[in-house]
C-alpha cells in the first residue's frame, strides 16, 4: 500500500521528481520508442512554456482532446504544472 505522505503534493511533480533522481529510467513506451523520465520532463517543460506563451495561466480551463499517445501524457503534466 502507498502511504499518502510519500506522494508528491502536485501531480506534475511525479515526472519532475523521477527525472531528477533517475532521468534515464524508462517512463513510457510507444511502438518501438521508449521515453525516459528525463525526456518526458523536457516534453512537459516544452509544452508548459508553449501554453504560457499562448497566455494560459493557473486557474484557466484547458481541454485536451487527443489520441492515446505519448505526447498526451506530456501535455497532461504540462497543464497540471500551470495550476
Order of alpha helices (4+ residues) and beta strands (2+ residues): alpha-beta-beta-alpha-alpha
